[in-house]
Amino acid sequence: MKKFFKPLFLFTLIFSMVIMTACSNNESTSKNEDEPEKDAGETETTGPVEITFWHAMSGAGQEALDGIVADFNNSQEDVVVKAEFQGTYEELLTKLRSVGGTDNAPAITQVFEVGTKYMIDSGFIEPVQKLIDKDNYDVSQLEENILNYYTIDGQLYSMPFNSSTPVMIYNKDAFKAAGLDPEKAPATFSEVKEAAEKLTISGKQYGFSMLTYGWFFEQLVATQGGLYVNEENGRAADATKAVFNGEEGLRVFKFLDDMNKAGTFGNYGTNWDDIRAAFQSGQVAMYMDSSAGVAAAINNSPHEVGVAYIPYADEAERHGVAIGGASLWLSKGIGDAKQDAAWEFMKFLASPESQAKWHVGTGYFAINPAAYDQELVKTEWEKYPQFKVTVDQLQSTKKSVATQGALISVFPESRQQVVTALENLYQGMDPQEALDQAAAGTDRAIEIANKTK
C-alpha cells in the first residue's frame, strides 16, 4: 500500500501545480490583452535619457556652461545632461582615446580646433551632419566663418561652440602720449613697427609683444592668404608637407625679428598671464590676444583699451582670420536615443538665447549671430563697444582654404615646433633657418602620422 500511495500523492501534487500555473498565465494574459505589443528588439525605458558631456572649460567658462546646462535640464523632461570637466584640452583628448568607440564614451566631447583632423580619423565620432539631415536643421542661421572650419567636403563634422579669433589690443593712453591717433590702430606690419618705435620707452615700455604661441603665427600667415600645409591646407587630401616656411611665414618672422633687434619687442614667453599682466601694468603698449580676453583686458587695465584687427603684411591683402577655440563632437556607437538626446542639447546650445548668455559670460563669439540682437548682448556691448570689433573682423573674413584653417592630425606637435622656432629667432637665429627647422619637424610628424593611420 505504501508503494501505491506515494506515486499517487506525487502525481496529484504535480497536476495541481500545472493547473495553478496555467490559471496564472491566463489571468496575466487577460490583464495585458489590451496593451500594444512591443516591436522586436524594443527595450522598455523609464525616465529621461541621460547623457554625459565632457568639456575643458574652467573658471568663468565653466560657470557660464553650467548655467546653460541647468537651463536645458530645467526646460524639458526627456533629457538630462551631465557636464563633466576633464582638465585641459590635451588631458581631455588623452582620456577620450582610452574610451572612444566604446559604451563608456561620453555622448558629447569638446575638442579644440586643432584636434579636428584627429577626431575625423579616429573612428570615434558620428558627423553631426547625420543629425542635421535627419532633423532638417537650418545651419544657415549659424555664423558662416565659424562653420567653415569644421566643414569638410560639404559635411559639418562637429558643432561649433566656444569660438575665438586673435585681435590686437592696445593702450590708447600710451598712443596719445606718443602722439599717435588712439582711434586708428596700425594695420600693416610696417605701421606696427613704426608705432612700436614711438611707443617704446627704454626700460619702461615696449611697443609691441606677441605670446610665443603657434596659434598667432598661424593667424598672421592666414591673414595674408598663406597656407600652413600642402594639399590645400590638408582639405583636398591628407597633407604631406608643411609650407608655412614660404614667403608668408618668412614675412611674419622678419616682422618679429626686426622689432626684437630694434628693442621695441617685449618677449614674455609662453605664459598668457605674463603677457596680459605686462599690458595691464603699462609695460607693453600693443599685443595680440584672443578675442575671448578682451573683457578682462578692459576690466583689469587702469588705462583706456583699444581693440583692432590683427596686422597683415604690406605685400599682401587682408584675408581675415581662422577660427580658434573648440567644437562639440558626437560619439559613435552610443545608440540612437543618446545621439538624438545629444543633438537636442547641441541645438539648445546654439540658440540665440543660450549664445547670448555664453558670449556675455565668456567673451567667446556667438555661433548664432541672432544672439547679438538679444537685449543681454546689446547691454553688454554698450559697456564693451570693443566687442563689436572682434565680430566685425570675423564677419569680414574672406572664405578660402587659408582662413578655413589647416587640417593635420599632428597640429599640437607642429605648434611646438613653431614655438621652438620663435624662441630660436629671439635668440638670434636666422628667420629662414628657424622656420625651415620647424617645417622639417612638422614634416616628420606628418609622415609618421600618415604611415600609422
C-alpha positions, 0 to 999 in steps of 0.5 A: 500500500505504501508503494501505491500511495506515494506515486499517487500523492506525487502525481496529484501534487504535480497536476495541481501545480500545472493547473495553478500555473496555467490559471496564472498565465491566463489571468496575466494574459487577460490583464495585458490583452489590451496593451500594444505589443512591443516591436522586436528588439524594443527595450522598455525605458523609464525616465529621461535619457541621460547623457554625459558631456565632457568639456575643458572649460574652467573658471568663468567658462565653466560657470557660464556652461553650467548655467546653460546646462541647468537651463536645458535640464530645467526646460524639458523632461526627456533629457538630462545632461551631465557636464563633466570637466576633464582638465585641459584640452590635451588631458581631455583628448588623452582620456577620450582615446582610452574610451572612444568607440566604446559604451563608456564614451561620453555622448558629447566631447569638446575638442579644440580646433586643432584636434579636428583632423584627429577626431575625423580619423579616429573612428570615434565620432558620428558627423553631426551632419547625420543629425542635421539631415535627419532633423532638417536643421537650418545651419544657415542661421549659424555664423558662416566663418565659424562653420567653415572650419569644421566643414569638410567636403560639404559635411559639418563634422562637429558643432561649433561652440566656444569660438575665438579669433586673435585681435590686437589690443592696445593702450590708447593712453600710451598712443596719445602720449606718443602722439599717435591717433588712439582711434586708428590702430596700425594695420600693416606690419610696417605701421606696427613697427613704426608705432612700436618705435614711438611707443617704446620707452627704454626700460619702461615700455615696449611697443609691441609683444606677441605670446610665443604661441603657434596659434598667432603665427598661424593667424598672421600667415592666414591673414595674408592668404598663406597656407600652413600645409600642402594639399590645400591646407590638408582639405583636398587630401591628407597633407604631406608637407608643411609650407608655412616656411614660404614667403608668408611665414618668412614675412611674419618672422622678419616682422618679429625679428626686426622689432626684437633687434630694434628693442621695441619687442617685449618677449614674455614667453609662453605664459598668457598671464605674463603677457596680459599682466605686462599690458595691464601694468603699462609695460607693453603698449600693443599685443595680440590676444584672443578675442575671448580676453578682451573683457578682462583686458578692459576690466583689469587695465587702469588705462583706456583699451583699444581693440583692432584687427590683427596686422597683415603684411604690406605685400599682401591683402587682408584675408581675415582670420581662422577660427580658434577655440573648440567644437562639440563632437558626437560619439559613435556607437552610443545608440540612437536615443543618446545621439538624438538626446545629444543633438537636442542639447547641441541645438539648445546650445546654439540658440540665440538665447543660450549664445547670448548668455555664453558670449556675455559670460565668456567673451567667446563669439556667438555661433548664432549671430541672432544672439547679438540682437538679444537685449543681454548682448546689446547691454553688454556691448554698450559697456564693451563697444570693443566687442563689436570689433572682434565680430566685425573682423570675423564677419569680414573674413574672406572664405578660402582654404587659408582662413578655413584653417589647416587640417593635420592630425599632428597640429599640437606637435607642429605648434611646438615646433613653431614655438621652438622656432620663435624662441630660436629667432629671439635668440638670434637665429636666422628667420629662414633657418628657424622656420625651415627647422620647424617645417622639417619637424612638422614634416616628420610628424606628418609622415609618421602620422600618415604611415600609422593611420 
